[in-house]
């Protein structure tokens, strides 16, 4: 068991200090690697004696346990990184994951809101109340910038560069990116900061922009619940979550003619292939336009 804890702590420390991964990501990886190390020990193997067949057996075990392809591929990526770490630390000399392919995952297009649905959603918060004005400002900001929930709840005053119509975002892996922000969202944020936030803040409040009624930083689950409430009020019958606003942001930009590389930069995707999913949505949109307006559509 001491060996297991040593290997686990060594790898997680590497991910935290060298890779700069978030606390939530580290928690997920801890579960994945703990389970994998336990499996290897149970099979009576050392990390130099692991074969491709044993990895296949482990993946089959995960499949049998009901994990979907995306979860299994995440597990596999973590395991691959773990074996690479073992080699770099001279704990092992072989990497049994080198010639194993990830599972093929059918690409599912993310659900998005139409521009009309976005407008309808923004009409729901009661802006005559402190919380309602804050909530509308949050939705405006997320749709205007494509921020992830974690990025939104951690947005601070020094991230706002409104004189240049941009915000600085600290994204995954502590990577910084610059995102343009429109006049409507800027107007709401400035009004919220000047007129609403002072009534929510107290002496113990940090310098994050968005606060709850106790003056504390908002949680990710709060944003989920808040959005769910307004979606129900708007009678939008789609499975809407905070990432839906991010998908909608990207799709509406591409539909409007934005360059894919520019959208990649704004979303903070390290690989453009992640952004390319929105070109599929764009093609569907173009087909509909063609069908509706072309004389022989």
C-alpha positions as CSV (number, residue, x, y, z in Angstrom):
1,X,0.0,0.0,0.0
2,X,2.9,2.4,0.7
3,X,4.1,1.9,-2.9
4,X,0.6,2.7,-4.2
5,X,0.5,5.9,-2.2
6,X,4.0,6.9,-3.3
7,X,3.1,6.4,-7.0
8,X,-0.2,8.2,-6.6
9,X,1.3,11.2,-4.8
10,X,4.3,11.4,-7.2
11,X,2.0,11.5,-10.3
12,X,-0.5,13.9,-8.8
13,X,2.2,16.3,-7.6
14,X,3.6,16.2,-11.1
15,X,0.2,17.1,-12.6
16,X,-0.3,19.9,-10.1
17,X,3.2,21.5,-10.1
18,X,4.3,20.8,-13.7
19,X,1.1,20.7,-15.6
20,X,-0.8,23.3,-13.5
21,X,-4.1,21.3,-13.7
22,X,-7.1,22.5,-11.8
23,X,-8.2,21.0,-8.5
24,X,-11.3,19.4,-10.0
25,X,-9.2,17.8,-12.8
26,X,-6.7,16.4,-10.2
27,X,-9.6,14.9,-8.2
28,X,-10.9,13.1,-11.3
29,X,-7.4,11.9,-12.2
30,X,-6.8,10.7,-8.6
31,X,-9.9,8.4,-8.9
32,X,-8.7,7.1,-12.3
33,X,-5.1,6.3,-11.3
34,X,-6.0,4.9,-7.8
35,X,-8.3,2.4,-9.6
36,X,-5.7,1.5,-12.2
37,X,-2.9,1.0,-9.6
38,X,-5.2,-1.1,-7.5
39,X,-6.0,-3.3,-10.6
40,X,-2.2,-3.7,-11.4
41,X,-1.5,-4.7,-7.7
42,X,-4.5,-7.1,-7.7
43,X,-3.2,-8.8,-10.9
44,X,0.2,-9.3,-9.1
45,X,2.1,-7.3,-11.7
46,X,5.0,-4.8,-11.4
47,X,4.9,-1.7,-13.6
48,X,7.7,-3.2,-15.8
49,X,5.8,-6.4,-16.4
50,X,2.5,-4.8,-17.6
51,X,1.6,-6.0,-21.2
52,X,-0.8,-4.6,-23.8
53,X,-3.1,-7.5,-23.0
54,X,-3.3,-6.4,-19.4
55,X,-4.2,-2.9,-20.5
56,X,-6.9,-4.4,-22.8
57,X,-8.2,-6.4,-19.9
58,X,-8.4,-3.2,-17.8
59,X,-10.3,-1.3,-20.5
60,X,-12.7,-4.3,-20.9
61,X,-13.3,-4.1,-17.1
62,X,-14.1,-0.4,-17.3
63,X,-16.5,-1.1,-20.3
64,X,-18.2,-3.9,-18.3
65,X,-18.6,-1.5,-15.4
66,X,-20.7,0.7,-17.6
67,X,-18.2,3.5,-18.4
68,X,-19.0,5.3,-21.7
69,X,-16.3,5.7,-24.4
70,X,-15.4,9.3,-23.4
71,X,-14.8,8.2,-19.8
72,X,-12.7,5.2,-20.9
73,X,-10.6,7.4,-23.2
74,X,-10.1,9.9,-20.4
75,X,-8.9,7.0,-18.2
76,X,-6.6,5.8,-21.0
77,X,-5.1,9.3,-21.5
78,X,-4.4,9.5,-17.7
79,X,-2.9,6.0,-17.7
80,X,-0.7,6.8,-20.7
81,X,0.5,10.0,-18.9
82,X,1.1,7.9,-15.7
83,X,3.4,5.4,-17.5
84,X,5.3,8.2,-19.2
85,X,5.8,9.8,-15.8
86,X,7.1,6.4,-14.4
87,X,9.7,6.3,-17.2
88,X,10.8,9.9,-16.6
89,X,11.2,9.2,-12.9
90,X,13.2,6.0,-13.6
91,X,10.5,3.9,-11.8
92,X,9.8,1.9,-14.9
93,X,11.6,1.2,-18.2
94,X,8.6,0.3,-20.4
95,X,5.4,2.0,-21.6
96,X,2.8,-0.7,-22.4
97,X,0.3,2.0,-23.7
98,X,2.5,3.1,-26.6
99,X,0.8,1.0,-29.3
100,X,-2.8,1.1,-28.0
101,X,-5.4,3.2,-29.8
102,X,-8.1,5.2,-28.0
103,X,-11.7,4.1,-28.5
104,X,-13.4,5.7,-31.5
105,X,-16.1,8.0,-30.2
106,X,-19.0,9.0,-32.5
107,X,-19.0,12.8,-32.8
108,X,-22.2,14.3,-31.3
109,X,-22.9,17.8,-32.1
110,X,-23.5,19.9,-29.1
111,X,-27.0,21.4,-28.6
112,X,-27.2,25.1,-29.1
113,X,-29.7,27.9,-28.5
114,X,-30.9,30.0,-31.4
115,X,-30.4,33.8,-31.3
116,X,-34.2,34.1,-30.5
117,X,-33.9,31.6,-27.6
118,X,-30.9,33.6,-26.3
119,X,-33.0,36.8,-26.4
120,X,-35.9,34.9,-24.6
121,X,-33.5,33.6,-21.9
122,X,-32.1,37.1,-21.3
123,X,-35.7,38.4,-20.8
124,X,-36.3,36.2,-17.8
125,X,-34.2,37.6,-14.9
126,X,-36.0,40.3,-12.9
127,X,-33.5,43.2,-13.2
128,X,-35.3,45.3,-10.6
129,X,-33.8,43.0,-7.9
130,X,-30.1,42.7,-7.0
131,X,-29.9,39.0,-7.8
132,X,-31.9,39.3,-11.0
133,X,-29.6,42.0,-12.4
134,X,-26.6,40.0,-11.4
135,X,-28.0,36.9,-13.1
136,X,-28.8,38.7,-16.4
137,X,-25.2,40.2,-16.3
138,X,-23.8,36.6,-15.9
139,X,-25.8,35.3,-18.9
140,X,-24.9,38.3,-21.0
141,X,-21.2,37.8,-20.1
142,X,-21.2,34.0,-20.8
143,X,-22.9,34.4,-24.2
144,X,-20.8,37.4,-25.1
145,X,-17.4,35.7,-24.4
146,X,-17.9,31.9,-24.5
147,X,-16.4,31.6,-21.0
148,X,-16.4,28.3,-19.2
149,X,-18.2,28.3,-15.8
150,X,-15.0,28.0,-13.9
151,X,-13.6,31.0,-15.8
152,X,-16.7,33.1,-15.1
153,X,-16.8,32.5,-11.3
154,X,-13.1,33.3,-11.0
155,X,-13.3,36.5,-13.1
156,X,-11.6,39.4,-11.2
157,X,-11.4,43.2,-11.6
158,X,-7.9,43.0,-13.1
159,X,-9.3,40.8,-15.8
160,X,-11.5,43.5,-17.2
161,X,-9.8,45.7,-19.9
162,X,-12.9,47.5,-21.1
163,X,-11.0,50.5,-22.5
164,X,-9.9,48.0,-25.2
165,X,-13.2,46.0,-25.2
166,X,-11.4,42.8,-24.0
167,X,-11.1,40.6,-21.0
168,X,-8.1,38.6,-19.8
169,X,-9.2,35.0,-19.0
170,X,-7.2,32.5,-17.0
171,X,-8.3,29.2,-18.5
172,X,-7.4,25.5,-18.3
173,X,-3.9,24.8,-17.1
174,X,-3.6,28.4,-16.0
175,X,-3.2,29.5,-19.6
176,X,-4.1,33.2,-20.3
177,X,-6.1,34.3,-23.3
178,X,-7.6,37.5,-24.5
179,X,-11.3,37.6,-25.4
180,X,-13.2,40.5,-27.0
181,X,-16.4,41.5,-25.3
182,X,-19.3,43.4,-26.8
183,X,-20.8,46.7,-25.7
184,X,-24.0,45.2,-24.3
185,X,-22.1,42.9,-21.9
186,X,-19.7,45.7,-20.9
187,X,-22.6,47.9,-20.2
188,X,-24.3,45.3,-17.9
189,X,-21.0,44.5,-16.1
190,X,-20.2,48.1,-15.4
191,X,-23.7,48.8,-14.2
192,X,-23.6,45.7,-12.0
193,X,-20.2,46.7,-10.5
194,X,-21.3,50.2,-9.8
195,X,-24.9,49.7,-8.6
196,X,-25.4,46.0,-7.6
197,X,-22.1,44.5,-6.4
198,X,-21.6,47.0,-3.5
199,X,-24.9,45.9,-2.0
200,X,-23.8,42.2,-2.2
201,X,-20.2,42.7,-1.0
202,X,-18.9,42.7,2.6
203,X,-15.6,43.1,4.3
204,X,-14.7,39.4,3.7
205,X,-15.5,39.5,-0.1
206,X,-12.7,38.8,-2.4
207,X,-12.0,40.7,-5.7
208,X,-14.0,38.3,-7.9
209,X,-16.7,40.1,-9.9
210,X,-19.7,38.0,-9.2
211,X,-20.9,37.4,-5.7
212,X,-23.8,35.6,-4.0
213,X,-26.1,37.4,-1.5
214,X,-23.6,36.6,1.3
215,X,-20.8,38.3,-0.5
216,X,-19.0,35.1,-1.4
217,X,-17.7,33.8,-4.7
218,X,-20.4,32.0,-6.7
219,X,-20.1,28.2,-7.2
220,X,-20.3,26.3,-10.5
221,X,-23.4,24.5,-9.2
222,X,-25.1,27.8,-8.5
223,X,-24.6,28.8,-12.2
224,X,-26.1,25.5,-13.3
225,X,-29.1,25.9,-11.0
226,X,-29.6,29.6,-11.9
227,X,-29.5,28.9,-15.7
228,X,-31.9,25.9,-15.3
229,X,-34.4,28.1,-13.5
230,X,-34.5,30.7,-16.3
231,X,-34.6,28.1,-19.1
232,X,-37.7,26.7,-17.4
233,X,-39.2,30.2,-17.1
234,X,-38.5,30.8,-20.8
235,X,-40.2,27.4,-21.7
236,X,-37.1,26.4,-23.7
237,X,-37.4,22.7,-24.2
238,X,-33.8,21.8,-24.7
239,X,-31.2,20.3,-22.4
240,X,-29.5,23.6,-21.6
241,X,-26.5,23.9,-19.3
242,X,-23.8,26.6,-18.9
243,X,-21.6,25.0,-21.7
244,X,-24.6,25.5,-24.0
245,X,-24.0,29.2,-23.9
246,X,-20.4,28.5,-24.9
247,X,-21.5,26.3,-27.8
248,X,-24.0,28.9,-28.9
249,X,-21.3,31.7,-28.7
250,X,-19.0,29.7,-31.0
251,X,-21.7,28.6,-33.5
252,X,-23.2,32.0,-33.9
253,X,-19.8,33.5,-34.6
254,X,-19.1,30.9,-37.3
255,X,-22.5,31.3,-38.8
256,X,-21.8,35.0,-39.0
257,X,-18.6,34.3,-40.9
258,X,-15.9,34.3,-38.2
259,X,-12.6,32.6,-39.0
260,X,-12.2,29.2,-37.3
261,X,-8.8,30.1,-35.9
262,X,-10.1,33.3,-34.3
263,X,-12.9,31.3,-32.6
264,X,-10.3,28.7,-31.5
265,X,-8.4,31.6,-29.8
266,X,-11.5,33.0,-28.1
267,X,-12.5,29.6,-26.8
268,X,-9.0,28.7,-25.6
269,X,-8.8,25.4,-27.5
270,X,-5.2,24.2,-27.8
271,X,-6.1,22.0,-30.7
272,X,-8.2,23.4,-33.7
273,X,-9.8,19.9,-34.1
274,X,-11.7,20.6,-31.0
275,X,-13.1,23.8,-32.5
276,X,-13.9,22.1,-35.8
277,X,-17.0,20.5,-34.4
278,X,-18.7,23.9,-34.9
279,X,-18.0,23.8,-38.6
280,X,-20.4,20.7,-38.7
281,X,-23.0,22.9,-37.1
282,X,-22.2,25.6,-39.6
283,X,-22.6,23.2,-42.6
284,X,-26.1,22.2,-41.3
285,X,-27.0,25.9,-41.1
286,X,-25.7,26.5,-44.6
287,X,-27.7,23.6,-45.9
288,X,-30.9,25.0,-44.4
289,X,-30.2,28.4,-45.9
290,X,-29.6,26.8,-49.3
291,X,-32.8,24.8,-49.0
292,X,-34.8,27.8,-48.0
293,X,-33.6,30.4,-50.4
294,X,-32.0,28.7,-53.5
295,X,-34.5,28.5,-56.4
296,X,-33.6,24.8,-56.8
297,X,-33.0,24.1,-53.1
